[in-house]
């Protein structure tokens, strides 16, 4: 917010409030175009960072969470979840193993709860979860940040860019840069010492990255159908509903071929026998009104509640759009109302799963079908 032209999110606009970082720098749609087609840098230093040193860090966290971590190599990473006993999502974070330490960054408002849970589960493991308030996150977006792109010359000379999703490279002066498979066609997260945050911002902008606010990041995230914890999820959300199934190679947060963890029974049951009760979809909103729905508002069909609104954003190409969790039974051509505005489902956002489920196939065989 100390950079010239930085504008915070205005209260009452229905957008996600990201206190302490810029919502835009005066040209939100121009910043989105740069983030999609050129190269832009976004301050995400409001994300809490946690470090977990210790020789048993991988096997310990592997036993607690939904991702397969036991064989993680130095410099690799993943997305991961903490579930409750019923398989409902409690925590989501991105992790990197670097310098004999696991580095976790999570959503604003979840740093304390995630650290509290990790600390409470140490028991006799040789690990030491601790807040890493001395580190912060910057994100570079756009075509110039893609794994198959040729970055600007000044950028390429400054940063050892990793090429595999969730892989990281150490940065001079401390911290690391991590390849992310989303939003858009890919991104780079810079997890740097907080005292070096302004210096890295200056170096990245001097190398060709346009300053952009979180509006640009959120617009590309929504377009990419990537959920945000506690915005696009509620206290009943399970991983299948919000596309968090899969290992790192599938940009998921729930590995389907790992050992026991809390909530695994629900994940396995839905994957092998059933379907999720709700699906995350993209809604197109009526743009003729100035007001927008807010996260948590009801989505209705013929006056009947069929879901909830998540992130709401004005996209530079798509116009006003939102992520929403809708009942699986809602047809893509259903006329909807979201927070008082007319809304329609983007048919391309509706997930299709026509695979033969292993559990269902076994039941059919027993019944002679």
N, C-alpha and C positions, 0 to 999 in steps of 0.2 A: 504493500500500500504506500510505501515511501517513494515509488517511482512516479515521475511526472505523468499526469493524465489518468492515474489509476482511479477507477470508480467502483465503490462497493455495491453489492446487491441492495436494491431499495426494499424496505420492509413493505409487506402487504402485496407484493407482486406475484406471490404464489411460487416463486422459484426457491430452490434449495438455498438456505442461508449458509454460506461458507465464510464465516467471520475471519477477518484478519488477512484475507487475500483478495486480489482484484477480481471483480466480476467482468469488467472489460476495460479498455483503454480509449474509449471514445468512438470506436468504429467496430461494434460487435460482429456485424456480418462480414466486414473486410477481414477481421481476425479469424473468423470461421473459414473463409476461403483460403487464407494462408495456412491454417491448420490442416485443411483437407488437401490442398493442391501444391503448397509450397513448403515452408518450414516455419514453425512458430514455437515459442517457449511459454509455458504456463507455470505460475507459482502455485504449487500445491503443498506449501510448507506447513499448512494446518493439519496435515495427516500425522497422527502420532506414530513414532518409530520405537520399536522395542528390540533390544539385543539379547541373545541367549547364547552365551559362551558355555563351554563345557564339553568334555569328550563324549558324553552320551546324548548330546543334543538331538541328533537325528533319530535314533531309536526311540528316545523318550517322546518327541513330538509325533512321530509316526504312530505310536500307540494311542495317542489322545485324539487325533484329528482324522479327517476324511481322505487325506492325500497320502500317496506312497512316497516315503522320504528316506527309508533305510539305506538305499543305494545312491542317494543324491551325491553327485560329484562336486568338488570345490568349484565355485563359480556358477553353479546351476541353481535354479529356483522353481517356484510353482505358485499357484493359488491354492488356498486351503480354507477349510471350514471347521468350526466347532459346532457340533450338533447337540441337542438335548436327547434324552432317552427316547423320545418319540420321533426323532429324526428331524425336528424343526431347527432351522438355522438360528444360531446365537451369535456367531462371530464369523467374519470373512476377512482374510488378510492375504497379502502377497509376501512371499519369503524368498530370501537369497542366502545361500551358504557361502561366506567369504571370510577369509582370515581366521579360520577355526571358530567362527561365530555365525549363528543364524540371525539374520536381520529381518524383522517383520514390520511392515507398515500397514495401517488399517484406517478405517473411516474415522473422521472427527466424531468425538463422543464415545468411541469404543476403545480408546487406548487404555483407560483405567480398568474397564471390565475384562478386557482380554488379558492384561497383565495380572489382574487379581486371579483369574482362572488358572493361568499358567503357574503362578506362584503357589497356588493351593494344591497343585498336582505334582509338585517336585518330589515329595517323600524322600526316598534315598537316592534318587538319580543325581548324577554328577553334572548338574546344570545350574545356571544362575540367571533366571529371567530378570531383566531390569529395564526401566525406562531409558530410552536413548534420546532425551530431549535436546541433546547437543547435535543431533542430525536432522536434516530436513530434505524434502523432496521437491525437485523441479522436473517437469515433463516436457519433452520436445515432441511435437506432432508434425505430420505432413508427409508429402511424397519424399522429401529429403531425409526423413527418418526411417523409411522402409528398409527392410533387410536387403532387398534387391536393387536399391537405389544408389546412385552416386551422390553422396552428400556434397554440399558446397566445399570448395577447397580449404577454406580456413577452418571449417568445422572438422573435416577429415583429418587435418594435421593436428588438431587439438585433442581429439577424443578417440580412444581405442574402441571402436564400435563393435559390440558382439553381434553375431549373425544368427544365433538360434533363439527361439522364443524362451524367455525367462533366464537366459544365460547372461552373465555379467562379466565386466572387466574392471580391474581396479583403476582408480583415478589418481593422478599425481596430487599429492597433498592430502590424500585420505578420501574415503568413500568409494563409490563404484557407480558405473553406468549399467543399466539393465535393459535388455531388449524385451518389449511387451508386444504381444500379438494384436492388441487393440488399444485404443479405439481407432476407427478408420482402418487404414492399411497397415498400421503398426505405429509404435511409439518407443521412445527411449526415456526411462526414468533415471534421473540423476539423484542418488542418495548421498548427500555431501555434508561435511561438518557445517553446522548452522552458522558459525562464524565466517564461513566461505560462501554463504548463500548469495550475497550481493555480488561478490566477485565472479561467481559462476554465471549469474544472470548477465553481467556485463560482457563476459567472454562469449557467451552463447549468442547474444544479440549482435555483438561486433562481428561474429562469424557468419551472420546472415539470418538468424532466427528472429522473426517478428514477435514483439511482445504481445501476448494475448491473455485474456482473462479466463476464468473458469467457465464462463458462458460457452466459449469455443470448445473446451474440453467436454462439457456436458452435452453439447449438441452432437458431437461426433460419437460420444458414448451411447446416446439414445439411438442414433442412426444404426449403430453397431449392435443394438439389442443386448447391451451389457447392463445387468442390474447393479444397483447400489444399495448396500445394506441399510436397513431402517428407512429407506426412501421408497424403493421398489419392492421391499419385503415387509411383512408384518409378523406378528408373533406366531402365526400358523404356517409360515412358508417352509416348504421342504425343497431340497435341491433340484428335483426334477422339474418343478414348476418354473424355475428361473434360469434354466439352461446351464447349471453349474456341474453337470455330470461329465466326467472324463478326466484323464490325466493331463499332464502338461502338454503332451503332443496334440491334444484336442482342445487346448485352452480352457480346460475344465478345472474344477476344484474338488471333485470326488472321484477317486480311483476305484474302479469296480473290481480290481483283482488284488486286493490287499487284505490283511488280516482284520481281526475284530477291532471295532472302535464304537464309541457310544453313538447310538442312532443308526447303526449299520442295518438293523433288521428292517426298518422302514425303507431305506434305500434299496435293499435287496428285494423286498416284497414288491415295490412299485416297478422295479426294473424287470423282474422275472414274471410277475403275475398280473399287474394292473396298469393303470394310467394315472398320471397326476390329476388331482381334482381341478386344478387351475393351470392356465398357461400365461406366460409373459408375452404380450403382443404390443405392436405399435399402433397407436391411435392417431388419426388425423382429426384435428379440431377445427371447428368453425372459426375462421379468422376474421369475421365481420364484427366481432365484439372486442372491446378493449380488454375486458377481464379474462383471466385464465383460471382453470381449476387449480387446486392446491393438492399436494401429495396427501393421500388418505381420503380424498373425496370419493363419494360413491359413483360408480358407473351403473347406469340403469338401462333396462330395456322394457318399454311399455310400463314404466313405473315400478318395475321389479328390480331390486339390486342384484347385479350379476358380477360385480367385481369392484376393484378399487383403483384409483389413479395413483401412479408413482411420479416419476420425474416429468415435469412439464417444461417445454423449451420452445423457443422460436428459432427454427433452423433456417439457414440462409437459402436453402433450396426447397426444403419440404414445407416450409411455413410452420404454423403452430402444431406441434406434435406432443405426444406423451407416451410413456410406457404405462402399461396397465396390466394388472393380474385379473384375468377373466375366467369364469367357469368354463371348463373344457367343452361343455355342451353348447356354448354360444356360437352360432354360425357366423362366418366372416361377413355375410351380407346383412347382418342384423343392424337396424338403426339404433344407435345408442345415444345416451346423454351422459356427459362426464362433467360433474360439478356444475350442472346447469347449462353447459354448452353442447350443441349437437356434435356427435363424434362418429367416426367410422373406422372399422378395422382395416389396416393395411393387409391385404390377403397374403402378400409375400412374407409377412412376419409370423404367420400361423405355423407352428411346428407340425410336421407330419412324421409319424412313427408307425410304419407298416411292417416292422420287423416281426418275425416269429419269436415270441418270448419263450425262453427255455422252460420256465415253470408251467406256463399255459400249455405248451406242447406236450410236456410230460403228463399233465392231467388229461389231456385229450387222448393220449395213447392208452392210459389206464381205463378210460371210458370206451375204448374201442373206436374212436373217431378217426 
